[in-house]
Amino acid sequence: MTDGARRGLLGGLAGLSFAGSMGWADRARAGEAPVTPGASDYVWRSVKVGGGGFVPGIVFSRVEKGLAYLRSDMGGAYRWEATAGAWTPLQDADPRSNDFGIESIAPDPVDADVVYAAVGTYRREPAAMLRSRDRGASWDRFEVGFRMGGNEPGRGIGERLAVDPNDTAVLYFGSRHDGLHGSLDHGATWAKVASFPVTGRGLPTKPYGTNAGISFVVFDPASGARGARTRTILVGVADPGAHHLFRSDDAGETWAAVAGEPRAELLPVKAEIDDRGVIYIAYGNGVGPTGVTDGAVFKLDTHTGAWTDISPDKRIPRPRGGYMGLSLDRQRPGTLVVSTMNRWKPGDDVWRSTDGGATWVGLAETSVRDVSATPFLRWGGETTSFGWWIAALAIDPFDSDFVAYATGATLYATRRVSDRDRDEPTHWFPWVEGIEQTAILTLTSPPAGPALLSGFGDIGGFAHWDLRVSPSAMFSNPVFDNTNTIDYAALKPNVLVRCGAQHEGDGPTLGYSEDFGRTWRPLIAPPAPGAVAPPVDPRGRGGDPYRDAAIVVSADGGTFMVMTPAPQITRDRGRSWRTVRGLPPLARPVADRVDPKRFYALDFATGDMLVSSDAGASFARVATRGLPLDIRADRPTWREDAWPLRATPGRMGELWFVSRLGLFHSRDGGRVFVQVGSPLSVEMLDFGKAAPGRDHPALFAVGTQDGMRAIWRSDDAGRSWLRVNDARHEYGRAFRCIAGDPRVFGRVYVGTDGRGILYGEPPGRLEAL
């Protein structure tokens, strides 16, 4: 290719600035992610649930059988290798949380060891291209000058990132906001393709706005030869406009809109081309995963220019919803699958055709799903749904019978899709071994019963009796989408309480259990007479003061306290309630872990400590010394924030206060606080089993020291800290909650924003309870 042609294609690389090709390990050695001196050699594992979140894309290698990649919207990328029999997370060493939203992933079409990923969870932070030459075991990272949205609307479209199958040094990426970009050096440097007619709409001005931008890039391999660049390239654009499909027949030097497109309100979201030059395209009137009410499936013969509407469901009227997932059978020309998107009634489906789309068979109605390995998919009931938000859909290019699709909660696969050809049901199983892709809102580890109690976003929560096995059921009666708080009675840990957001409808948002979380009963706290709700937080994060009310339990399990606008207690499991006297709005007490009659709360407006000695019926102000003069900024304003006042297990009257101004400790019920002298800035704190020879519980914290946000342990009541994760276990530093284990010294549980629950412990303590 001539230098002039290169300049015409990419608009000149010299004028752009790019990061170097330093890998994560090199960057750590260079000081960007240093390992704290004395960091432990903790062993880290996942608490097993299995899947749990939305998977926007699955891409099989076209080079090696049994090799596939999965991209998640906030939990990073995974690799499947059949020899391992499990998915391997590929970004645990990455310290950047924004890298865990994968906008697109592209295995090299020639070299099975090479894979690329476009990463950027939200447009507010810088994005990057990742390149690996060892299947994702390590990565080179190249920052780019445009933003991505791996967890924004339209995250299921694609693939936006594509490698030229004839000249693998050339890559294209369709951005959301800034048009088409290209690389001539295996993804190391990128520049805008100046000749592409859609230049992008620019970054939205609204805080939560986004663009879909370019939805896919598809090369026609037959239009080139090995070592010479592919000449025919098709690019989909999912932004509003008169044209949505563009074509180049001169290796990207010039482009033109393709004639005869479907009606303009249909947006192309997924596409694949077969070996005969026929491109199949899924369309919706939105980019999903919500808001799609119409759609179609078309195929285009790139040789003749003929379009054919091959939509599976052409009924008038037909159910609302569009199409998104699409995959071609590489062993059987004319066989393909497509999925509906956002079709809630009668539910989403995967359709299969063996004659190029002339006829179709829906797979949902006759499907059978075995979820024994991940029972939470029953959602507290007896059956499972086929799924929703089906954007990821793939046929193994080496095995026509192996098909996988992803839902908003799991990844299903079948080994015999052709059973449907014989009018037999298609058997699906969760293909999630190794995948933990969830956001964790709260954790606690009780002194008896299950090892861990968890509150998840979207899938409720669990009692984890065996950390190596997916729990037998999620918390139910009531079933929550999000579980915001969990508390246990310190002296009777079989008594649990929780609060959250209802899965369906306006039912109870509180529940209690008396058997360690095996079974639950709902609670409903009535509006207190004369109570006035506090003003809505100006940042819009206050929530509904009744439906977001936290709940705590006394040490003996006899009193439940609910933080409605006027806090209330019940001592008869919800049959009667009384209003708590003496608490200001937005207070949230904690129970003493030894004395059942004592609760403690802070008045963030005044800095006063409030103490109850009558099991929560009333609170009195207590003169307090040692706290900062102004703690108003320490009051959480979001139901999922860690609460800063903590009571120490096994020690009456001992409290800890996690402030932006330091860590404070009281041994006398809050009358006197002493600031703990330590260089660690603590964000959240919990307690574990005391170290051998010590009598104070170990402290575990998420905090920052010398610019390092990490997980820490203190065996001497906070005077010194040991970092317990290292540069191989960063998890994007997206730590949302933490819990120490009171029964196993050194064990700590950490809830992440996308990578599930991790637990770490010193070597030699690897057996789950």
C-alpha positions, 0 to 999 in steps of 0.5 A: 500500500502506498504512503498516500493511500495510508494517509487517505485511509487514516487521516494521518497518524502523526497528529494524534497522541497515544500511550505506549505499549507498556503491559500491566506487569511493566506498569506495575514495575514502573510504579503505577501499580506498586506492590506495597512492601510486606504485602502478603501472599494471600490466595484469592478465589471467587465465591461461587454463584455462576454468571449472574449478569448481562453478557453482551457478546460471545466470540468464538475463535475461527482458528482453533476449536474450543477457544472462545471469548466473552465480554461483559458490561462491567466484569471484564473479559473471559476466555474459554478453552475446552481443555480447561473446562472453565472460563478464565477471567482475563483482567484480574490484574488490571487496576482500572475499573473503567477497563472492565466494561468491554465495548468489543472483543476480537480474536485474531482471525489467523493467530489463535494466541492473539486477541484484542479488546476495546475497553471503557465502561463509561464515557466519562473516563478514558478508554483503551485498546488492549492487545494480548499475544498470549490469549489474554494472560497478559495485555498491552494497553494503548489509551485512545482519544475517543470514549467508550460505553461498555455499560451504557445503552447499546452495549449489546450491539457489535462487534465494533472491533474487527481485524482484517483477516488478510492483513492482521496488522489492520484493525477497525473500530466503530466508536460511539461518538467519534466515527470510524477509527483504524490502526495499521500496527496491530492496535498500537496506534489509532486514528480517525478514518477521514474518508468515512462519511459518518463522523460521529455526533460528539459526546452528549451534553446530558450527564447520562446521555450516550450514542450508539454510533457505529455498531459493527465492522465486517470484512468480506475475506473473499475480497482480498488475499493473504498479505493483501488488505481486504477490499470489501468492508461493510460498516453499520451505523446505529445513530439516527440518519438516512443511511445505516449501512456503508461499504468500501470496495477499495480497502477503506479508501472510499465509502458509499451508502448501500442502496436499498436499505430497510426503512430508516427507523430500523437500526442495524445492530449485529451482522455476519457475512458468509463465504458466499458474500451474503451479509445477514443483519439484525435490526431494531428500532432501538439499540437495547437492551431496553426500549426496543419495540420493533425490528427485522432481519435482512440479508444482502447479497453483496454481489448483486445488491439484492436485499431480502427480508428474512424476519422470523416473525412477520405476523401483523400484529406481532409481539413488540420487540426487535432482534439483536443476537445473530450467528452463522453456522460456518459448517452448514451454509444457510444455517443461522440463529437470531434472537429477539430483543426486549420482547417481554410478551410472550418472552424472548426467543432464539430462532433457527433457520436452515434455509437462509432465513426462508423458514424458521423454528423458535427454540424457546417453546420446546427448550429444557433448561437444567439449572442444577449447577446454578439454582438461583436462576429459578428466582425463588420458584420452581421453573426458569425462563428462557431469558431476556436481553439476548444480545450475545448469540453464537454458533461454534464455528467448528461444531454446528450443534454447539450454540450459546446465548446469554441473558440478563443473568446467565449464559446458556449453551446446548450441545445438540441444537439439531435435536429440534430438527427431530422435534425433540426438545433442545437441552440447555445448561448454564455455561458459566463455570468460572464466570462471576459477573455481578455487582455486590452491595453488602456482605456479612460473615456471621459467627455461626451458620453459613460462612457468608451472607450476601446482598447482590444487585439484580439477583437478590442475595444468598446464604453461602454455606459452601463457598465452592458451590452455587447456593441452593436458592436465592433469598425469597419471601420476599425476592429482591432484585437488590439486597441493600443491607443484611444484619444478624443478631450477634448473640443469636446469629440464626436471626437475620434481617434484610432490606432491598428492592422488590423483584416484582410489584410493590410488595414488602421490602423487608424480611427476617429469618430465624434459621440462618437465611434458609427461609424468610418471612416478609415485614412491612413497616407502616407509615409512622403517624405524623412522620415527615419525610426528609428532603430529597438529596439534591444529587437525586440519590436519596431514594424513597424513604420507606422503600429504601429503609435499612433494618438492624437487629438487636444482639439477642434478635428480639428487636428489629429497627427500621429506618423509615423517616420516623424510625420504628421498632417491632418486638413481635416480628412485625405484628406491632410497631412503635416509633423510636423517640430521640432520633433525628432524620436519616439516623441509622443506629447500630446494635451493640454486639453484646448488650441487647438493650444498647443501640448507638447512632450519630447525629451527623448534623451536630456530631453528637452521639445518641445512645439507647439503653432500652432496646431502641425505644428511645435515644438520649444524647451523650456528650462525645469527645474526640470526633471531628467538629464537622462530620456532615460530609460523612453521612452516606447519601446512597442506600448502597454506601457503607455505613461509617459507624461500626460496633465491634463483635464480642466487645460491649460498647466498642465502636469504630467510626470511619470518617473522611478525616480519619479512623476513630475508635471508642471503648466506652459506648461513644463518649470518647473517641480516639483517632487511630494513628495510621497512614491508611485512609479507610473507606470501609471497615469490618472485623475478622477472627483475632490473630493468634495470641491477640484478643482484639478482632482483626480489622479488614479495610478497603482504603488508600495508602501512598496512593494505593487503593487496596484491601488491608488487614490490621492485627493490632487494632488499626495501628499498622496495616498489611496489604492483602491483595497484590498486583495480580489481584486488583479486580479494577479496585472496584471494591464495594463492600468488605467482610471479615470472617469471625471463624477463620483467621485472615479470611476476608470477603470482598464484594466488587462492582462486576467481578462478584465476590472474592475471598482471600486468606493466607496460604494453608487456609484454603478449605471452605467451611 
